[in-house]
């Protein structure tokens, strides 16, 4: 599958407090497939990771959110953590960027608490997905069909629960990027 995804472009939208493994692992696995990955953030410089139970490394921002469009990428990844999705779900530019991927029928992958962003972007109603268990009721209240599974794929939307699910999450994300646009992916 490497040749079929090589050269594709993926945005990872994050800000301070993202769960380190949920950005680092997908980024590395996508790059291993020849996919170009950009860390996109409302912050212009570095963003600080949360590494399980304390602050982690600072990661470079490749492109400021103000300088990108969904047209620049084939797919979007949303890492979790507590602080990152809570901040992004209150950022109108971030929500517009996320919603644009759904409107363009492009793959989106969200893990852990990142579905909070999807709720605020208004893209979960009627969708089947998973998340960290504490987000379950929020998703149900927003009209989603929440299930407790390692990974759920719903017409281009890939979701997983936690860092332990990263291998299958990344595998399914690459499959969805390979498949390309999903006409049933909608906002």
C-alpha positions, -999 to +999 in steps of 0.1 A: +000+000+000+030+023+004+031+033-032-006+041-032-003+066-004+032+079-010+032+117-015-003+122+001-004+150+026-019+148+061-024+175+087-022+168+124-041+196+142-028+201+177-020+227+204-004+226+238-013+196+259-018+170+232-011+134+243+025+129+230+021+094+217-011+103+199+008+128+178+042+111+176+031+076+167+007+085+138+032+110+125+060+084+124+037+056+109+024+079+082+059+091+073+070+055+071+044+051+043+058+080+024+031+104+035+040+141+040+028+151+075+025+186+088+018+196+124-008+224+121-015+246+151-031+279+162+004+285+178+030+298+154+060+280+170+064+249+192+036+232+211+042+213+244+031+177+247+015+160+277+033+126+282+009+105+302+012+122+336+035+152+330+047+177+304+066+161+276+087+174+247+080+205+226+071+198+190+077+221+160+047+235+143+051+231+105+023+254+095+002+279+114-036+273+113-041+307+098-020+297+068-037+264+058-068+251+042-084+217+039-075+219+002-038+215+012-043+180+026-058+146+018-066+138+055-067+151+090-056+136+123-067+149+157-047+137+187-062+137+221-051+144+256-072+166+279-059+201+273-055+200+235-090+191+224-105+213+251-087+243+237-093+234+200-130+228+205-133+265+216-113+278+186-135+288+157-107+286+131-099+251+143-135+240+141-139+254+106-108+236+095-121+203+108-155+208+094-140+215+060-125+180+058-160+165+064-176+188+038-149+177+013-155+140+021-119+135+032-107+111+059-105+123+095-090+104+124-096+113+161-084+095+192-090+097+229-106+130+239-103+145+203-140+137+195-148+167+217-135+187+187-158+168+164-188+175+187-182+212+186-176+211+148-211+196+145-201+165+126-210+135+149-247+133+147-258+099+133-221+087+132-208+055+148-176+062+167-155+055+199-135+077+222-119+077+257-147+064+280-153+098+297-163+113+263-190+087+257-219+107+272-209+139+254-209+120+221-243+103+228-258+137+238-245+151+204-264+123+186-235+099+180-237+061+183-208+054+207-193+020+210-164+006+231-141-008+205-104-003+197-111+014+164-143+023+146-144+034+109-175+051+097-173+063+061-139+079+064-141+088+101-116+068+121-118+069+159-100+051+187-101+051+225-065+055+239-028+052+232-030+014+235-051+014+203-026+034+182-014+005+161-048-004+147-058+033+146-028+041+124-034+010+102-071+020+096-061+056+090-037+045+062-064+024+047-088+053+046-062+076+031-056+050+004-093+048-003-095+086-006-127+106-006-157+090+010-189+104-004-208+095+028-184+115+049-204+146+057-207+176+080 
